Amino acid sequence: MADKQISLPAKLINGGIAGLIGVTCVFPIDLAKTRLQNQQNGSRLYTSMSDCLIKTIRSEGYFGMYRGAAVNLTLVTPEKAIKLAANDFFRHHLSKDGKLTLLKEMLAGCGAGTCQVIVTTPMEMLKIQLQDAGRIAAQRKLMPETVAAGTVETKSPTAMQLTRELLREKGIAGLYKGLGATLLRDVPFSIIYFPLFANLNNLGKRGIDGPAPFYVSFISGCLAGSTAAVAVNPVDVIKTRLQSLNRGSTEDAYSGVTDCISKIMRNEGPSAFLKGAYCRALVIAPLFGIAQVVYFLGVGEFILSFLPKKDN
């Protein structure tokens, strides 16, 4: 993307539109991923992604699969816009004569991943509580032995209620719980994703300087996204566990990243770090495929072309 100069407003529009389309398409799979990652030994309610989605529809209805979607749809625009725009910014300033070494591509991805956590961490914090609320409620009904004695069932809170509660009790730090784990996930993800995408996309270019067809950008985005998603899935499991505020009486609580790693290894084994990996790949692949298609089709530039231009 270093060879394609795009204005900042166009980058923000492209990233936002891509995020909205992508989240709408894959959110139910993301919900299944969160619930599969959060369930621990002794409180397993779901056996697979399809089992999770079927049970969710039966107990919560069709729209139960979209718990927490409003948070994502609200914040995914700035998140994806920051990620794509930051990567393009760093690639542009690190490039020499329009060319980048692999190390500089990775540095650009690192910068993009670091910038996006400003929005990603609170978004994920709220989304996980809303997504996992249905699992906790289902445990009360189907597996009452996993619920602490005397616990009173409460109505699932809204995103605004959660935000107010976290800010009141813990301040802004409450929304940024799991920041370290989010950085450990998103920075390596971007280091893998952006260079891999750029190199795969270059293979499909028409000629030396010609742009790649949109289907090449889509396939490159899907392949790079799914590869990076599976590679960082162990950290995603840790992040999800750390950010979950509610859990069953038989489920472990964690004080930090190292405590989480040691307890998962001791109680569930190394395979637990791959929970939800295929779900995450199914979420990220089309999400970033769509993002790159929107980006390279120039949807943002097309929208901006209708705005009146200022006279110099």
Stockholm file with secondary structure:
# STOCKHOLM 1.0

chainA/1-312         MADKQISLPAKLINGGIAGLIGVTCVFPIDLAKTRLQNQQNGSRLYTSMSDCLIKTIRSEGYFGMYRGAAVNLTLVTPEKAIKLAANDFFRHHLSKDGKLTLLKEMLAGCGAGTCQVIVTTPMEMLKIQLQDAGRIAAQRKLMPETVAAGTVETKSPTAMQLTRELLREKGIAGLYKGLGATLLRDVPFSIIYFPLFANLNNLGKRGIDGPAPFYVSFISGCLAGSTAAVAVNPVDVIKTRLQSLNRGSTEDAYSGVTDCISKIMRNEGPSAFLKGAYCRALVIAPLFGIAQVVYFLGVGEFILSFLPKKDN
#=GR chainA/1-312 SS CTTSCCCHHHHHHHHHHHHHHHHHHHHHHHHHHHHHHHCCTTCCCCSSHHHHHHHHHHHHCGGGGGTTHHHHHHHHHHHHHHHHHHHHHHHHHHCBTTBCCHHHHHHHHHHHHHHHHHHHHHHHHHHHHHHHHHHHHHHHHHCGGGSCTTCCCCCCCCHHHHHHHHHHHHTHHHHTTTHHHHHHHHHHHHHHHHHHHHHHHHHTCSTTTSCCCHHHHHHHHHHHHHHHHHHTHHHHHHHHHHHCCCCCTTSCCCSSHHHHHHHHHHHTCGGGGGTTHHHHHHHHHHHHHHHHHHHHHTHHHHHHTTSCCCCC
#=GC SS_cons         CTTSCCCHHHHHHHHHHHHHHHHHHHHHHHHHHHHHHHCCTTCCCCSSHHHHHHHHHHHHCGGGGGTTHHHHHHHHHHHHHHHHHHHHHHHHHHCBTTBCCHHHHHHHHHHHHHHHHHHHHHHHHHHHHHHHHHHHHHHHHHCGGGSCTTCCCCCCCCHHHHHHHHHHHHTHHHHTTTHHHHHHHHHHHHHHHHHHHHHHHHHTCSTTTSCCCHHHHHHHHHHHHHHHHHHTHHHHHHHHHHHCCCCCTTSCCCSSHHHHHHHHHHHTCGGGGGTTHHHHHHHHHHHHHHHHHHHHHTHHHHHHTTSCCCCC
//
